[in-house]
Amino acid sequence: MIYVVDYHKLANLLFPDLKYTIHDYEKIYPKRKLDNSAKVTRIAPSPTGFIHLGNLFSAIINERLARKSGGIFFLRIEDTDNKREVPGAVDKIKSTLKYFGISFDEGPIGKGEYGPYCQRERVAVYHAFAKALVEKGFAYPCFCTESQLSEMREKQRNQKLNLGYYGNSAIHRNSDFGDIEQKIANKEPYVLRFRSGGDVKNIIKIEDAIRGEITLQENYQDFILLKSDGIPTYHFAHVVDDHLMGTTHVVRGEEWLPSLPMHYQLFEAFEWQLPVYCHTAQLMKFDGSSKRKLSKRKDPEIALEYYISEGYDPSAVWEYLLTILNSNFEEWRILNPDSTIGDFPFSTEKLSKSGALFDLKKLNDISKNIISKMSVKEVYNNIATWAGKYDMEFAGIFTLNPSYSVAALTLCTETPRKDIMSWKQAKRYLRFFYDETFKIEDDFPVAVNISDRKLFFNKFLETYNYSDDKSTWFNKIVNIAVEMGYAGTVKEYKNNPHQYKGHIGDINGVLRVCIVGRLNSPDLWSICKIIGDAKVRNRVLSQTFSN
């Protein structure tokens, strides 16, 4: 039996003491005074304490859209699920995004005339708009218990029906006003549901700024607007907020596409203009020969804290993400090597429609290139700042003699060398300059046996003079090598390999591993000049007496 309900009376029963109506809120949040071409965008993370790559991915798109059009970019905190909230998370969100050069025109802990910007502080606003939906016949209270809902789903499974609260399964959809009044008087808990007029057979078409026209099944479910504690769901809250805050473009991941028909119905119910939706491709990575979505559980690089703690320069992360976001960015960068990222003509039309492939190796290459263009002083300050937060022991070593560390960096960053890709990796790379961090990492060349190795070290120390120029220094090593039966050049060895034990490259490799700890490094003579006579002699001497 269907009962006729006085919706106005029901709305007053459910929301008896509201201070403002939706008309009042339309005045409190007037239409923004911006040019028609200006875009108003936002990011709206949850305060869970976990800021991920997807947040930055979305933030860059939103920031570019707003900045390039003279619009507004704001931060809104979607904290309707207080069970997941982590204390201090809002500050963490802002500081993390600030590290990556993301700034906001409006938001919590800051300025803005369209706040509050935390949803739990806007509950009264949502209640006013929920009341309006009840008055229009678009919302109603549902008193179903969890056991009733479970029973309903089980019945639907048995009858091979679509699961959900709709049609005949929506048992409170047409409840009698007297029944509702009695249940509320008895303080029975309830949620507020949207009364959908959709049909499972219908298709809707929506224009997406990235994907073009998309077709989706019309929503036919009576989804929840307000939970039993009066707090709104994401589906309801973000629609109200985006309308009142004047959001023109909603950028979010493609995982939200199935929810779009619900949001579309809400905008229609309020007779509001739909914002421009931009559903971005999910970040993917290769796992063996196949692709999969980046995982919070499997992939540490999904967390933005990973890039901060690893010491990636923010500009490198920006640069890399733009290569994923806009297909023409790399071509533009080649033609404009000295331009800033802000000069790039960012466009939603160039955004990827399919899974965006994340490649850490490519990020490392881009990072090396960017760091190679920095001044040595800038590199030094960045390493010192990173170490001061993440590695105090190394910070003490690195900053003890700034001129010495700058000299080491000069050698490692001079063109065409691109040895440093992050501040953490710089510590590993620079370790041979400091006795406290020096270690033998590579094996000695096998062409030189242990007895020859020790013989060479002894002869090297006998002839070594810190004051020798590079040519004299190298000629001494060649003479020792020839004296020991090694070819003085690689070419000589290749022409007569059976005549020699090895070649000068093998001997030089032995010395490099001894002094640097690895086979690949900047110029060895230059390293010796920086680390000084005592370090050179001590390291060679230690290997002379080693097993």
C-alpha positions as CSV (number, residue, x, y, z in Angstrom):
1,M,0.0,0.0,0.0
2,I,1.3,3.5,-0.9
3,Y,0.6,6.3,1.5
4,V,0.4,10.0,0.5
5,V,2.8,11.9,2.7
6,D,2.9,15.6,3.3
7,Y,6.5,16.2,2.4
8,H,6.6,19.6,4.0
9,K,5.3,18.2,7.3
10,L,7.8,15.3,7.1
11,A,10.7,17.7,6.5
12,N,9.8,19.7,9.6
13,L,9.5,16.5,11.6
14,L,13.0,15.3,10.5
15,F,14.7,18.8,10.7
16,P,12.7,20.9,13.2
17,D,15.3,23.4,14.4
18,L,17.4,24.5,11.4
19,K,18.7,28.1,11.6
20,Y,19.1,28.6,7.8
21,T,17.3,27.5,4.7
22,I,18.9,26.6,1.4
23,H,18.0,30.1,0.2
24,D,19.9,31.6,3.0
25,Y,23.0,29.5,2.1
26,E,22.8,30.6,-1.5
27,K,23.2,34.2,-0.2
28,I,25.9,33.2,2.3
29,Y,27.8,31.6,-0.6
30,P,27.1,33.8,-3.6
31,K,28.3,33.1,-7.1
32,R,32.0,33.9,-7.4
33,K,32.9,37.1,-9.2
34,L,35.3,35.6,-11.8
35,D,35.7,35.8,-15.6
36,N,33.6,33.2,-17.4
37,S,36.8,31.4,-18.5
38,A,38.2,31.1,-15.0
39,K,38.1,27.7,-13.5
40,V,37.4,26.9,-9.8
41,T,39.0,23.6,-8.8
42,R,39.7,21.7,-5.6
43,I,41.2,18.7,-4.1
44,A,39.3,17.0,-1.2
45,P,41.4,14.4,0.6
46,S,40.3,12.5,3.7
47,P,42.3,13.2,6.9
48,T,43.6,9.7,7.2
49,G,47.3,10.7,7.5
50,F,48.2,9.0,4.3
51,I,48.9,11.3,1.4
52,H,49.5,9.4,-1.8
53,L,50.6,9.9,-5.4
54,G,47.1,10.1,-6.6
55,N,46.5,13.2,-4.4
56,L,49.5,14.9,-6.0
57,F,48.4,13.7,-9.5
58,S,45.0,15.3,-9.0
59,A,46.4,18.4,-7.3
60,I,48.7,19.2,-10.2
61,I,45.8,18.9,-12.7
62,N,43.6,21.1,-10.5
63,E,46.3,23.6,-9.8
64,R,47.2,24.0,-13.5
65,L,43.6,24.4,-14.5
66,A,43.0,27.1,-12.0
67,R,46.3,29.0,-12.3
68,K,46.2,29.0,-16.1
69,S,42.7,30.4,-16.2
70,G,43.0,33.0,-13.5
71,G,40.7,31.0,-11.3
72,I,40.6,29.6,-7.7
73,F,42.2,26.5,-6.4
74,F,41.1,25.4,-2.9
75,L,41.6,22.6,-0.4
76,R,38.5,20.9,1.2
77,I,38.8,18.2,3.8
78,E,36.3,15.4,3.5
79,D,36.2,14.2,7.1
80,T,32.8,12.7,7.3
81,D,34.2,9.3,8.4
82,N,35.7,10.2,11.8
83,K,36.7,6.6,12.4
84,R,39.5,7.0,9.8
85,E,40.6,10.5,10.9
86,V,44.2,10.8,12.2
87,P,45.1,13.7,14.5
88,G,47.2,16.3,12.8
89,A,46.3,15.0,9.3
90,V,45.1,18.3,7.9
91,D,48.5,20.0,8.8
92,K,50.2,16.9,7.3
93,I,48.2,17.3,4.0
94,K,49.1,20.9,3.7
95,S,52.8,20.6,4.6
96,T,53.2,17.6,2.3
97,L,51.6,19.3,-0.7
98,K,53.5,22.5,0.1
99,Y,56.8,20.5,-0.2
100,F,55.8,19.6,-3.7
101,G,55.0,23.3,-4.6
102,I,51.2,23.0,-4.2
103,S,49.6,26.1,-2.7
104,F,46.0,26.9,-2.2
105,D,43.9,30.1,-2.6
106,E,41.4,28.9,0.1
107,G,41.2,26.1,2.6
108,P,41.3,25.1,6.2
109,I,43.8,26.7,8.5
110,G,43.8,29.7,6.1
111,K,41.8,32.1,4.2
112,G,38.6,31.8,2.2
113,E,35.0,33.1,2.2
114,Y,33.4,29.8,1.2
115,G,34.3,27.8,4.3
116,P,34.3,26.1,6.6
117,Y,36.4,23.8,4.5
118,C,36.1,20.7,6.7
119,Q,32.9,18.9,6.1
120,R,32.2,18.0,9.7
121,E,32.0,21.7,10.4
122,R,29.3,22.0,7.7
123,V,26.7,19.5,9.0
124,A,24.1,22.3,9.4
125,V,24.5,23.2,5.8
126,Y,23.9,19.6,4.6
127,H,20.9,19.3,6.9
128,A,19.3,22.3,5.2
129,F,19.8,20.8,1.8
130,A,18.6,17.4,3.0
131,K,15.5,19.0,4.3
132,A,14.9,20.6,0.9
133,L,15.1,17.2,-0.8
134,V,12.6,15.8,1.7
135,E,10.3,18.8,0.9
136,K,10.6,18.0,-2.8
137,G,9.8,14.3,-2.3
138,F,13.4,13.3,-3.2
139,A,14.4,11.9,0.3
140,Y,12.9,9.9,3.1
141,P,13.9,8.2,6.4
142,C,14.9,4.5,6.3
143,F,14.7,2.6,9.6
144,C,16.1,-0.7,8.3
145,T,18.4,-2.6,10.7
146,E,21.6,-4.3,9.6
147,S,19.9,-7.7,9.9
148,Q,17.0,-6.5,7.8
149,L,19.4,-5.3,5.1
150,S,21.3,-8.6,5.2
151,E,18.0,-10.5,4.8
152,M,17.0,-8.3,1.9
153,R,20.3,-8.9,0.1
154,E,20.1,-12.7,0.7
155,K,16.6,-12.7,-0.8
156,Q,17.8,-10.8,-3.8
157,R,20.6,-13.3,-4.3
158,N,18.2,-16.2,-4.2
159,Q,15.9,-14.5,-6.8
160,K,19.0,-13.5,-8.9
161,L,18.1,-9.8,-8.6
162,N,20.5,-6.9,-8.5
163,L,21.6,-6.2,-5.0
164,G,20.6,-2.9,-3.4
165,Y,17.9,-0.8,-1.8
166,Y,15.4,-0.1,-4.6
167,G,12.0,-0.9,-5.9
168,N,10.1,-3.4,-3.8
169,S,13.2,-3.9,-1.6
170,A,13.0,-0.3,-0.5
171,I,10.6,-1.1,2.3
172,H,10.5,2.4,3.9
173,R,10.3,4.3,0.6
174,N,6.5,4.9,1.0
175,S,6.0,4.6,4.7
176,D,3.0,6.3,6.3
177,F,3.7,9.6,8.1
178,G,2.2,8.2,11.3
179,D,4.5,5.3,11.3
180,I,7.5,7.5,10.7
181,E,6.4,9.9,13.4
182,Q,6.0,7.0,15.9
183,K,9.4,5.5,15.1
184,I,11.1,8.9,15.6
185,A,9.2,9.4,18.9
186,N,10.6,6.0,19.9
187,K,14.1,7.2,18.9
188,E,14.6,4.4,16.4
189,P,17.8,5.1,14.4
190,Y,17.4,5.9,10.8
191,V,19.3,7.0,7.7
192,L,18.1,9.5,5.1
193,R,17.9,8.0,1.6
194,F,17.5,9.6,-1.8
195,R,14.3,8.6,-3.6
196,S,15.6,7.7,-7.0
197,G,13.3,7.9,-10.0
198,G,15.9,6.0,-12.1
199,D,15.4,2.8,-14.1
200,V,17.9,0.0,-14.3
201,K,17.2,-0.2,-18.1
202,N,18.0,3.5,-18.7
203,I,21.3,4.9,-20.0
204,I,22.5,8.5,-19.3
205,K,25.1,10.4,-21.3
206,I,27.5,12.8,-19.6
207,E,30.3,14.8,-21.2
208,D,33.7,14.3,-19.6
209,A,36.5,16.7,-20.2
210,I,39.1,13.9,-20.6
211,R,37.0,11.0,-22.0
212,G,34.5,12.9,-24.1
213,E,30.9,11.6,-24.0
214,I,30.5,8.7,-21.6
215,T,27.4,6.5,-21.3
216,L,26.5,5.0,-17.9
217,Q,23.6,3.1,-16.4
218,E,21.1,5.4,-14.7
219,N,21.1,5.2,-11.0
220,Y,18.1,3.4,-9.6
221,Q,19.3,2.8,-6.1
222,D,17.9,4.8,-3.1
223,F,21.4,5.6,-1.8
224,I,22.1,7.1,1.6
225,L,22.4,10.9,2.0
226,L,22.7,11.2,5.8
227,K,24.0,8.4,8.1
228,S,22.2,7.6,11.3
229,D,24.4,10.1,13.2
230,G,23.3,12.9,10.8
231,I,26.7,13.0,9.1
232,P,26.5,13.1,5.3
233,T,27.9,10.6,2.9
234,Y,30.5,11.6,0.4
235,H,28.0,11.4,-2.4
236,F,25.7,14.0,-0.8
237,A,28.3,16.3,0.9
238,H,30.5,16.9,-2.1
239,V,27.6,17.7,-4.4
240,V,26.3,20.4,-2.0
241,D,29.8,21.7,-1.4
242,D,30.8,21.9,-5.0
243,H,27.7,23.8,-5.8
244,L,28.0,26.3,-2.9
245,M,31.8,26.8,-3.4
246,G,31.4,27.4,-7.1
247,T,33.5,24.4,-8.3
248,T,33.5,24.5,-12.0
249,H,35.7,21.4,-12.7
250,V,35.7,18.2,-10.6
251,V,38.9,16.2,-11.2
252,R,39.0,12.7,-9.7
253,G,40.1,9.2,-10.5
254,E,38.2,6.9,-12.9
255,E,37.2,4.7,-9.9
256,W,34.5,7.3,-9.2
257,L,32.8,6.8,-12.6
258,P,30.3,4.2,-11.3
259,S,29.2,6.8,-8.7
260,L,28.7,9.5,-11.2
261,P,25.0,8.7,-12.0
262,M,24.1,9.2,-8.3
263,H,25.8,12.6,-8.3
264,Y,24.1,13.5,-11.6
265,Q,20.7,12.8,-10.0
266,L,21.4,15.0,-7.1
267,F,22.4,17.9,-9.3
268,E,19.2,17.3,-11.3
269,A,17.1,17.2,-8.1
270,F,18.4,20.5,-7.0
271,E,18.2,21.9,-10.6
272,W,21.9,22.9,-10.4
273,Q,24.3,23.2,-13.2
274,L,26.5,20.1,-13.4
275,P,30.3,20.9,-13.1
276,V,32.7,19.7,-15.7
277,Y,33.8,16.2,-14.7
278,C,37.4,15.1,-15.5
279,H,38.0,11.4,-14.6
280,T,41.7,10.7,-14.7
281,A,43.3,7.4,-15.6
282,Q,44.5,5.2,-12.7
283,L,48.3,5.1,-12.0
284,M,49.6,1.7,-13.2
285,K,52.9,-0.1,-13.0
286,F,54.5,-3.2,-14.6
287,D,54.4,-6.3,-12.5
288,G,56.4,-8.7,-14.5
289,S,55.0,-8.6,-18.0
290,S,51.5,-7.3,-17.0
291,K,50.2,-4.0,-15.7
292,R,48.5,-3.5,-12.4
293,K,47.2,-0.6,-10.3
294,L,49.6,1.0,-7.9
295,S,48.9,-0.6,-4.5
296,K,49.2,1.0,-1.0
297,R,50.1,-2.5,0.3
298,K,52.7,-3.5,-2.3
299,D,54.2,-0.2,-3.6
300,P,56.0,2.1,-1.1
301,E,56.3,4.7,-4.0
302,I,52.6,5.4,-3.9
303,A,53.0,7.4,-0.7
304,L,54.3,11.0,-1.0
305,E,56.3,10.6,2.1
306,Y,58.4,8.1,0.2
307,Y,59.6,10.8,-2.2
308,I,60.3,13.2,0.7
309,S,62.2,10.7,2.8
310,E,64.1,9.5,-0.2
311,G,65.0,13.1,-0.9
312,Y,63.6,13.6,-4.4
313,D,63.5,17.2,-5.4
314,P,59.9,18.3,-5.8
315,S,60.6,19.8,-9.3
316,A,61.7,16.4,-10.5
317,V,58.4,14.7,-9.3
318,W,56.4,17.5,-11.0
319,E,58.3,17.2,-14.2
320,Y,57.9,13.4,-14.2
321,L,54.1,13.5,-13.4
322,L,53.6,16.0,-16.2
323,T,55.1,13.5,-18.7
324,I,52.4,11.1,-17.6
325,L,49.6,13.7,-17.4
326,N,50.1,15.5,-20.8
327,S,51.3,13.5,-23.8
328,N,52.9,16.5,-25.4
329,F,55.0,17.6,-22.4
330,E,58.2,15.7,-23.3
331,E,58.2,17.2,-26.8
332,W,57.6,20.7,-25.3
333,R,60.4,20.2,-22.8
334,I,62.9,19.3,-25.6
335,L,61.9,22.5,-27.4
336,N,62.0,24.6,-24.2
337,P,64.8,23.1,-22.1
338,D,65.2,26.3,-20.0
339,S,61.5,27.2,-19.5
340,T,59.7,26.7,-16.1
341,I,56.9,24.2,-15.7
342,G,54.6,27.2,-15.3
343,D,55.1,28.1,-19.0
344,F,53.8,24.7,-20.2
345,P,50.4,25.0,-21.9
346,F,48.7,22.3,-19.8
347,S,45.4,20.9,-21.2
348,T,42.8,18.4,-20.2
349,E,42.6,17.4,-23.9
350,K,46.0,15.8,-23.6
351,L,45.3,13.8,-20.5
352,S,45.6,10.1,-20.8
353,K,42.3,8.2,-21.0
354,S,43.7,4.8,-20.2
355,G,46.0,3.5,-17.4
356,A,48.9,5.9,-16.8
357,L,52.1,3.9,-16.5
358,F,54.3,4.9,-13.5
359,D,58.0,4.2,-14.1
360,L,60.4,4.9,-11.2
361,K,63.4,4.5,-13.4
362,K,62.2,7.3,-15.7
363,L,61.6,9.5,-12.6
364,N,65.2,8.8,-11.6
365,D,66.5,9.8,-15.0
366,I,64.5,13.0,-15.0
367,S,65.7,13.7,-11.4
368,K,69.3,13.3,-12.4
369,N,68.9,15.7,-15.3
370,I,67.3,18.3,-13.1
371,I,69.9,18.1,-10.3
372,S,72.7,18.3,-12.9
373,K,71.4,21.8,-13.8
374,M,71.4,23.0,-10.2
375,S,74.3,25.0,-8.7
376,V,76.6,23.1,-6.4
377,K,75.6,25.4,-3.5
378,E,71.9,24.5,-4.2
379,V,72.7,20.8,-4.2
380,Y,74.8,21.1,-1.0
381,N,71.9,23.0,0.8
382,N,69.3,20.4,-0.3
383,I,71.4,17.5,0.9
384,A,72.2,19.2,4.2
385,T,68.5,20.0,4.7
386,W,67.4,16.4,3.9
387,A,70.1,14.9,6.1
388,G,69.2,17.3,9.0
389,K,65.8,15.7,9.0
390,Y,66.3,12.1,8.0
391,D,70.0,11.2,8.8
392,M,71.5,13.3,11.6
393,E,74.7,11.3,11.7
394,F,75.5,12.0,8.0
395,A,74.4,15.6,8.4
396,G,77.1,16.1,11.0
397,I,79.7,14.5,8.7
398,F,78.5,16.3,5.6
399,T,78.3,19.8,7.1
400,L,81.4,19.6,9.3
401,N,83.6,21.0,6.5
402,P,81.3,22.7,3.9
403,S,84.1,23.6,1.5
404,Y,85.3,20.0,1.4
405,S,81.7,18.7,0.7
406,V,81.2,21.4,-1.9
407,A,84.4,20.3,-3.7
408,A,83.2,16.7,-3.6
409,L,79.8,17.7,-5.1
410,T,81.5,19.9,-7.8
411,L,83.3,16.8,-9.0
412,C,80.2,14.6,-8.9
413,T,77.9,17.1,-10.6
414,E,80.1,18.8,-13.2
415,T,78.9,18.4,-16.8
416,P,78.4,15.9,-18.3
417,R,78.1,13.8,-15.1
418,K,74.6,13.1,-13.8
419,D,75.4,10.9,-10.8
420,I,72.9,12.2,-8.2
421,M,69.2,11.5,-8.5
422,S,68.0,12.2,-4.9
423,W,69.4,13.5,-1.7
424,K,69.4,10.1,0.0
425,Q,71.1,8.5,-3.0
426,A,73.7,11.4,-2.9
427,K,74.7,10.2,0.6
428,R,75.3,6.7,-0.8
429,Y,77.2,8.1,-3.8
430,L,79.4,10.5,-1.8
431,R,80.3,7.9,0.9
432,F,83.9,7.5,-0.4
433,F,84.7,11.1,0.4
434,Y,84.3,10.5,4.2
435,D,86.1,7.9,6.3
436,E,83.1,7.5,8.5
437,T,81.0,6.2,5.5
438,F,83.6,4.7,3.2
439,K,83.3,1.0,2.4
440,I,84.4,-1.4,-0.3
441,E,81.3,-2.0,-2.4
442,D,82.7,-3.7,-5.6
443,D,84.9,-6.7,-6.1
444,F,88.5,-6.1,-7.3
445,P,89.0,-6.9,-11.0
446,V,89.7,-10.7,-11.2
447,A,92.5,-10.1,-13.8
448,V,94.7,-9.0,-10.9
449,N,95.3,-11.7,-8.4
450,I,95.8,-11.0,-4.6
451,S,99.6,-11.2,-4.7
452,D,99.8,-8.8,-7.7
453,R,97.3,-6.6,-6.0
454,K,99.4,-6.2,-2.9
455,L,102.6,-5.8,-4.9
456,F,101.0,-3.0,-6.9
457,F,99.8,-1.3,-3.7
458,N,103.3,-1.4,-2.3
459,K,104.8,0.0,-5.5
460,F,102.1,2.7,-5.7
461,L,102.9,3.9,-2.2
462,E,106.6,4.0,-3.0
463,T,106.1,6.3,-5.9
464,Y,103.0,8.3,-4.9
465,N,103.4,12.0,-4.5
466,Y,100.3,14.1,-3.7
467,S,101.7,17.0,-5.6
468,D,102.0,15.2,-8.9
469,D,99.9,16.5,-11.8
470,K,97.5,14.1,-13.5
471,S,99.9,13.1,-16.3
472,T,102.8,12.3,-13.9
473,W,100.5,10.5,-11.5
474,F,99.0,8.3,-14.3
475,N,102.4,7.6,-16.0
476,K,103.7,6.2,-12.7
477,I,100.8,3.8,-12.5
478,V,101.4,2.7,-16.1
479,N,105.1,2.1,-15.4
480,I,104.2,-0.1,-12.4
481,A,101.7,-2.0,-14.4
482,V,104.2,-2.7,-17.3
483,E,106.8,-3.6,-14.8
484,M,104.4,-6.2,-13.3
485,G,103.6,-7.7,-16.7
486,Y,100.4,-5.8,-17.6
487,A,99.9,-4.0,-20.9
488,G,100.3,-0.2,-20.7
489,T,97.2,0.3,-22.9
490,V,94.1,-1.7,-23.6
491,K,94.9,-1.7,-27.3
492,E,98.2,-3.4,-26.6
493,Y,96.5,-6.1,-24.6
494,K,93.8,-6.7,-27.3
495,N,96.5,-7.1,-29.9
496,N,98.5,-9.6,-27.9
497,P,96.3,-10.9,-25.0
498,H,98.5,-14.0,-24.3
499,Q,101.5,-11.8,-23.8
500,Y,100.2,-10.0,-20.7
501,K,98.5,-10.7,-17.4
502,G,96.0,-8.0,-18.1
503,H,96.0,-4.3,-18.9
504,I,96.3,-0.9,-17.4
505,G,92.5,-0.7,-17.0
506,D,92.6,-3.7,-14.6
507,I,95.3,-2.1,-12.5
508,N,93.5,1.2,-12.5
509,G,90.3,-0.7,-11.5
510,V,92.2,-2.2,-8.5
511,L,93.3,1.3,-7.4
512,R,89.8,2.7,-7.9
513,V,88.1,0.0,-5.8
514,C,90.8,0.5,-3.1
515,I,90.4,4.3,-2.9
516,V,86.7,4.8,-3.9
517,G,85.2,1.4,-3.0
518,R,83.6,1.0,-6.4
519,L,84.6,0.5,-10.1
520,N,82.6,3.5,-11.4
521,S,83.3,7.0,-10.1
522,P,84.4,10.4,-11.3
523,D,88.1,10.9,-12.3
524,L,90.3,9.1,-9.8
525,W,93.1,11.6,-9.8
526,S,90.6,14.4,-9.0
527,I,89.2,12.3,-6.2
528,C,92.6,11.8,-4.7
529,K,93.3,15.6,-4.8
530,I,90.1,16.2,-2.9
531,I,90.3,13.6,-0.2
532,G,94.0,14.4,0.4
533,D,97.3,12.5,0.8
534,A,96.5,10.9,4.2
535,K,93.2,9.3,3.1
536,V,94.8,8.0,-0.1
537,R,97.7,6.4,1.8
538,N,95.6,5.0,4.6
539,R,93.2,3.3,2.2
540,V,95.9,1.8,0.0
541,L,97.9,0.8,3.1
542,S,94.8,-1.0,4.6
543,Q,94.4,-3.1,1.5
544,T,98.1,-3.9,1.4
545,F,97.7,-5.8,4.7
546,S,94.3,-7.2,4.1
547,N,93.6,-10.8,3.3
